[in-house]
Amino acid sequence: MSKDFLASPWFFIPVLLFLNAGLFLLLFLPYGQEILYLNSWRAEPLNTFFRWCTRLGEAPVFVVVGLLALLWRIRYALLIALAGLLISPASYLLKDKIGTDRPITYFEKSGIREAVVTVPGVELNGGQTSFPSGHTMAAFGMFGLVALITGRRIPWLGLACAWSGILVALSRIFLVQHFLIDVLGGTVIGLAIAGLVWSVNRPLNRFGAILDRGLWANRR
């Protein structure tokens, strides 16, 4: 994780705790047990809650955040756009090369598909595209970048970004779309992309006031 994340402890600390807790569980939980453990929790209102949470890792939210950044500074909007352009192909290539079974495919091959309780109305993804979680990558790439942009200036926003990313990760397990290791991998890769994109911020500073304007600032 980029050392620049230390400038936003309200983001960095919850995310670090989430990663450590996830790694701890991996040491003791048999593969796939996290999916089965949540069987009894898959009921309302949690079903609806996590169906909405997972949308925070989808393209429309990226667009909204990018447009809000455009109101503030053009430079920040460009960084968010760059993150989006990197995350999508990175997710596709990693899924294709690593090729691990999605949860529903794994349980079908194991002969225990009937043991899995699923969420009504959720179309389950099958095949060998489980690692890493693309939704989690997108969420932590986007919200991690927002945390880097705001730093210590808006502490509550850093905390909101951390929890948004964590909830997306948890939703992917709850909705039987990914395993724990998939969302942990997505978290780390998403943060790495956010840190990589943030390194472009300083070179963009050379353009000065041109990119430091925003649509809202121009209106004023």
PyMOL commands that set and color helices and strands:
alter all, ss='L'
color gray80, all
select helices_A, chain A and resi 3-7+9-28+33-41+46-57+59-72+74-98+103-110+113-115+134-150+155-174+180-198+201-205+208-210+215-219
alter helices_A, ss='H'
color red, helices_A
deselect
rebuild
show_as cartoon
